[in-house]
Amino acid sequence: MSTENTDSTGNTGVQVSNNEAKSRYVAMLDGDEAGIAAYERSGDTIVFTHTVVDEEVEGHGVGSTLIRHALDDARGQHLTVVPQCEFVAAFIEDHPEYRDLVG
């Protein structure tokens, strides 16, 4: 099941959705997939395992927008976040407003 919630916070051209069937958040830019944040969900815990952003759009806020949306979604679902992925861990370190999510 894929949720169709999209968000354009951060880079205004980026839309993020949660593809629950594939356990990944997907960032779309101008109609094309620009990045993914893979996760594993178990009960009330979400483990972010891997983040990939297309090289052509690196440095344009796609990854940050993607992770911000994923973490906001986790907060909305009252999930404990395990930032196994280095990009997610670094994002949380740089954005202390998300540190309370980490279990």
VENRAPE-V563250 format. One record per helix or strand of 3 or more residues. SS is the DSSP state (hx for helix, st for strand). FROM is the first residue (numbers start at 1). TO is the last residue. Records with the same first field share a line. If there is no record, write none. Layout:
# VENRAPE-V563250
SS->FROM-TO ; FROM-TO
This chain:
# VENRAPE-V563250
st->14-19 ; 24-29 ; 32-42 ; 45-53 ; 80-83
hx->20-22 ; 55-57 ; 62-76 ; 86-94 ; 96-101
